[in-house]
């Protein structure tokens, strides 16, 4: 997860699937990109699409998933793929899809991770910069909390609490690496309650949802025939979403994230708070005591 030089994928790689909410078929291709390109999404079904950079200031909706947009073009549900890029240390990639919503695959990041690993990675010549946390940054609101603290590696602690016998309170803390991501987080699937699924269907959402890509919970049981992949799969999926959302800072973090009862919308509230606290972090090349400001940071106007 930590590298001194930027990386991209070694060769193009593709997959196909269906959007979780739209139910529409979608074909996805990830292509290598030059140094300092960042992660940029293109809609091949809309030839005039200028590309949407994966930056938090391009987030246009976070109610059900992470949706980015630019000049009227949107790409929805990018968080699982973005978490894979972050975990594998991929800084630059061109992502093409022929619909507005990413394929949900099996509801986890594991298929994307496998696809990217099959393509391999290429080490590039430009240095990789990090946000190094110097002082605590905290945000609390309506029982939700996120704190970011100094640490000598990237760590994530997450807690959720639901008034449901199969979930209750779950906590998980991990020192993150690409290996830990693969074994402990990537396979955790999105989840929902049966009554919520029925409500979303009624209003035109979750058209692509099924037991093949969502962990569905009834009053006292998991409806998926194969059960859970982890005893605490629910909190681990929230960690997956958090990693994907925080990757929209545009550079990796050296620090410890502590989150309580958070979600997409609150993640982005915190990212705005992060950039308002320039005194609490610095940009730095990991292997040297040299400060840097990559070109894509100028896009964030920080």
N, C-alpha and C positions, 0 to 999 in steps of 0.2 A: 504493500500500500504506500510505502515511502520510497521515493526514488529521487536521485539528484538531477536526472535529466528527464525531459518530457518524453511521452510515448504516444504512439498511435497504433492502430491495428495493422497487421502485416499485409493483409489482403482483404478484398471485399467478402462479405458473408451475408447470407439472406435467410429469411424465414417467412412463414405465412401463418395467419390465424384470424381471430375475430376480435372486434372491440368489445370490451366488457359492457359498456352502456349502450353503444350504438347497435351492437350485434352485426356490424358490417364486416365483410371480409377485407383483410388488409395484408399487403405484401410489404415487408420491411427489408431494407438493405443498409448495411453499415459499411462505409468506405474509409480508407486511410485519408488523413488530412495533414497539411504542412505544419511546421512548428508555429506555435502561438495562434493557431486557428480557433482553438476551443472546440466545444461541441455545438454543432449547428444542425437543426432539423429542416428538411425540405419536403414540401408536398408535391409529389410528382403528378398527382391528379390535377394540380393547379399550376400550369406552366409559368405563370407570372409570379409565383411565390418567391420572394427574395431570400428566404431562409429565416429561421427564428433561432436566435442564440439561446442556449440553455443558461440563462441568467435569471436570478430571482426577480429582477426588475421587469422581466417580460412575463411574469406570472399574471394571468388574467382571471383565473378562477381556482379555488382550492377547496370547494365545498365537498365534492365526492372524490376528487383525484387532483393531481397537479396538472394544470393546463397552462401552457405558454402561448403567447401570441404576439404578432407584430404586423402592423399595417393591415389588419383585418384577417390575417391568416392565423389559424390556431392549430396546435398539436396537443392532444389530450393524453393523460395517463402515462407520463414519461418517467415516473419515479423509480420503477423497478430497473429499467435499463440504465438510468443515471446512477443508481446504486452500484451496478456492475462496473461501470466506467470508473467510479471512485475507488472501488475495492481493488481493481486491477491496475490502478495508476494510469489510466488512459486519459490524456489531456486533450487530444485532438482527434476529432472524427466527424465525418459527414454522414448524417442519418437521413435516409430517404424513405418515405412511405406514401402509399397511394390512397389514403383516407385520412380523416382528421384525428382518429383515435388509434393509439398503439395497440398491437395485438396483446391480449391478456395472457395468452399461452396457458399454463396450468395454474395461474394465479400467483405464482412466485417469480423470483428472479433466476431460478436455476436454469431454465431453457436458454435465456439470454447469456448467462454466464458460460454455459457449455458451448454455445455458438461462438462467442468471442474468443474463448480459449482455443477452439478449433482453428480459428484464423491466425492466432499467434499475435505477438506484439513486436513493434519495431522501436528501438531506442533512438531518439532524435538528438540533435546537436545542442538545442537550447536548454538552458537551466530551468529547473522546475522550482517555482516559488511557493511558499507556504504562508498562511496566516498563523503566526505564532502568538498565542494568547499570553499576555503579560499580567492582566488583572481580571478578576471575576466580572462577568457580565450576566445579569439575571433579569428575568421577566416573569411576573406572576399575575394571573388574572383569572377569576372565577374558578378557583381550584386547579387551574393548569399552571405548570411551572417549567421553565427551561433555564438552566444555568450552564455557563461555559467557563471553564477554569484552566489555569496553567497546568501543563503536564508534559512529560518528556516523550510521550507517544500519544497516538490517537486512541481515546477511550470513549466508550458509550455506555451509560447506565440509563435504563428506561423502566418506568413503572406504569402499569395500567390498572384500572379498577372498574369492574362492572358488577352490577347487582344481578348476577347469574351464577348458579351453582357450578357450572363448568369452567368459569373464568375466575370470578372473584378478583383478588389482587394478585397480580403476577409481576415479578421484577426480574431483571437480567442485567448483568454487567459484564462487559467484554473488553479486553485489549485487542483492538482490531488489526487484522492483517488480511491479506488475500486468502490465506488458508482458513482462518477463523470465519471469514465471510462465507466461504464455500461450504464449510461443514456445519456452521451454527446459525446462519441467517438466511442464506440464499434460497433455501427450500421452503421457507415459511410462507404459507399462502394467505391471500386476502380472505377475510372472514366477514360474516354477517348473520343477522338473526332472521329467521324465516318470516316473521311478520314485517320486517323492514324490506325484505326481498319482494314480498307481495305488494307492498306499498309502492316501491320503486317501479315495479312492472306496470302498475296501474297508471303511473304518470310518465310512462315512456322511457324509463331508465332500465338498466340491468338487462337489456334485451339479449346480451350474449352470455349472461351468467348461467352457470349450471354447476352440478356437483363435480364436474371435471375441472373447474377453475376457481371455485369458492368453497371455503369451509362454511357450511350452513349449520346453524345451531337452532334447535327447537327449544322447547321449555326446559327439557332435562337431558337432551342427547345431541350428539353430533350426527347429522344425517348422512354424511359421506360414508359409504360402505367400508372403506379402508381406514377410517378414523383419522387421528392426528399424526403428523410426521414428527412432532416434538411434543412432550407433555405440556410445554408452555409455548406452543406455536403462536398463540395470539400476541403475546408481547414481542416475540421475535419478529413477527411481521411488522409491527409498529416500528421496530428498530430498522428494518429494511426501508420502510417509507422515510424515516428520519434521515438515513444516510443519503437517499436519493434527493430529498429536499435540500439538505445542507450542501450537497455538491453544487447547487445552483449559486453558491457564493462565487464560483468561478475559479477558485483555487482551493487546494486541500488545507485542512486545519491541523495544527499541532496543539492539541488541548484535549480536555475532557468535557464531554457533553453529559449533562444530567437532565433527564426529562421526566415529567410526571403528568399523566393524563393529557398528553398533548395530541396533536393531530396536524394535518396539512396546514390549515389556516393559521394555527398558533405557531407552527414552524416559521411561517413567512413573517408573522409579526415579529418574531425574534430576530430573523435575519435583518429586518429593518433596524431593529434596536442595535444589532451588532455594528452596522455601518454608522450609526450615530455615536458610537463609542470608539472613535479612532485612537483615543488615549490608551485603550485597553489591549491593543494588539499592534503588531508590526508585520510587515512583509519581509520574508527572509529566504535566502537560498539555504536549504537544509544542511549542506555539507560545509558551508563557509559563513563567516560573519560578514556577509555582504547583503545590503538591502537592495531590493529591486522592485520595480513597478512594471508589470507586464502590460503590453498594449491593450489587452482586453479589459484591464481594470479601468482604463480611461473611459470605456463604454459605460461603466457603472457610475461614473462621475463622482468618485469618492476622493 
